């Protein structure tokens, strides 16, 4: 992969992610604020909240792989990393 070539990453809006996860937007904003779910703020800490599709999928996979039958669900934590060539999806 050429480091000078832009990558195309899909960004998801909070309403889309909340709907996919079956959670409220309030929960999602709080989870993003505390680092519980990977997210980014476009343009700085007061910018619009977005989620990178690949990060959310990886976050879910990590939670699923950590869970074993008979145990309580695994806590999930994430980290947001900005990337280039972002595409917003609603």
N, C-alpha and C positions, 0 to 999 in steps of 0.2 A: 504494500500500500504506500503510495507516494505521500509523504507528510505535507507537501505543498498543495495537494489536491483536496478541495473541500469535501467533507463527508456530509451526507444527508441523514439527519436524525429527525424522527417524528416527535414533536412536542404535543402533549395532551393537556387540555384545560382541566381545571379542578372538577367541574361538573361531570366530565366524561369519566375521569378516574373514580370519582365517588360512585357513579352509577355502576361501573364495572366491578367495583369491590363490594357494592351493596352497603355502603356506609354514608353517613351524612357529610355534607361539605364542611360543616363545623368540625367534625372529627378529623377530616382530612387536613384542614388548615392547621389544626393543633398538632397533628402527627408530623406534618412537614416542618412546623416551627421548632419542634423539639428534636428533629432528626430521626424520628421513628420510621419515616418513609422517605425514600430518596426524592429530592425535588430541587428545582433551581428557581431563582428570582431573576427575571430578565432586567438588566440595567441596574442592578444593585438591590439592597435589602428592602427597598420600598416598591420595587418593580412587580409586575404581574407574576403570579405563581404558575409554574408549569412543571410538567412531569415528562421525563424522557421514557418513551414506550419501552425500550430495551431494559432500562433500569427497573421499571415496575415489574416486568416479566421475570427478571433475575431475582428481584426481591421476593416475589411469590414463590419461585422455585426454591430459593433458600429456605423459606418458611416451611414449604412442603417437605423438603428433604430432611429437615431437622425434627419433624414430627414422627412419632412412633405410636401405633395403636395403644390405647390405654393411658396415654399421657395427655396432659393439657397442651393446648396449642403452643407452639414456640413463639416467643416474642421476636419481633422483627425490627431490625434497625437498618437504616440506610444512610447513604451520603450522596449529596448532589454534586455533580461535576458538570460544568458548562462545556459544551462542544460547539463546533463550527457547523454551518450549513443546516440550521434548525428549521423544521417545518412544523407549523402549528396545526393541530387537528381538533375540531370540536365535536 
